[in-house]
């Protein structure tokens, strides 16, 4: 089961990274070598996407795996959030029905 979880996390990360434009990738790369995130700044940890959007409250945030919100455009950020939401959705146990009124 762990192997499947690892594979799913890798595939989700790959889909997220494919949503980022070349210009945005350049900004992310610059952010990795630049100063730390500011207090309260939103980011995604690319090694722990299942945690969702996080806020920086410590100067110890590892920048080498961080996708700061400010590094991508609003449209890309929205696409990424939709991708993450879709990756966590599983079908309900009722075979796809969302209520038991049948």
C-alpha positions in Angstrom: 0.0 0.0 0.0 2.9 2.4 0.8 4.3 1.9 -2.7 0.9 2.9 -4.2 0.7 5.9 -2.0 4.3 6.9 -3.0 3.4 6.5 -6.7 0.2 8.5 -6.3 2.1 11.3 -4.6 4.8 11.3 -7.3 2.1 11.4 -10.1 0.3 14.3 -8.3 3.5 16.2 -8.0 4.3 15.7 -11.6 0.8 16.9 -12.7 1.2 20.0 -10.5 4.6 20.8 -11.9 3.3 20.4 -15.5 0.8 23.2 -14.7 3.6 25.7 -14.2 4.7 27.8 -17.1 8.4 28.3 -18.0 8.3 31.9 -16.7 6.9 30.7 -13.4 9.4 27.9 -13.2 12.1 30.5 -13.4 10.5 32.5 -10.5 10.3 29.3 -8.5 14.0 28.5 -9.2 14.9 32.1 -8.1 12.8 31.7 -4.9 14.7 28.5 -4.0 18.0 30.3 -3.9 16.6 33.6 -2.6 15.5 34.7 0.8 13.2 32.7 3.0 9.5 33.0 2.9 8.0 35.9 4.8 5.9 35.2 7.9 2.4 34.2 6.9 3.3 33.7 3.2 1.4 30.8 1.5 3.2 27.9 -0.1 3.0 24.3 -1.1 5.5 21.7 0.0 6.2 19.7 -3.1 7.3 16.7 -1.0 4.0 16.8 1.0 1.3 18.1 -1.3 -1.3 16.2 0.7 -0.9 18.9 3.4 -2.3 21.4 1.0 -1.6 25.1 1.3 0.6 26.0 4.2 1.7 29.3 5.7 5.2 30.1 6.6 5.7 30.8 10.3 9.3 29.7 10.6 12.5 30.8 8.9 13.3 27.0 8.7 11.0 26.3 5.8 13.1 24.2 3.3 13.1 26.3 0.2 14.4 23.6 -2.1 10.9 21.9 -2.1 8.7 24.9 -1.7 6.3 26.4 -4.3 5.5 29.9 -3.0 2.2 31.2 -4.1 3.8 34.5 -5.2 6.0 32.6 -7.7 3.0 31.6 -9.9 0.1 33.5 -11.3 -3.4 33.5 -9.8 -4.7 31.3 -12.7 -1.9 28.8 -12.2 -2.4 28.7 -8.5 -6.1 28.0 -9.0 -5.3 25.2 -11.4 -2.9 23.7 -8.9 -5.5 23.8 -6.1 -8.1 22.1 -8.3 -5.6 19.4 -9.2 -4.8 18.8 -5.5 -8.5 18.7 -4.7 -9.1 16.2 -7.5 -6.2 14.0 -6.3 -7.8 13.7 -2.9 -11.3 12.9 -4.0 -12.3 9.3 -3.9 -15.7 7.8 -4.9 -18.2 7.4 -2.2 -18.8 3.9 -0.9 -22.4 3.9 -2.4 -21.0 3.3 -5.9 -21.0 6.9 -7.0 -24.3 8.0 -5.4 -23.9 10.8 -2.9 -27.0 10.0 -0.9 -29.0 7.0 0.3 -32.5 8.2 -0.9 -33.0 5.5 -3.5 
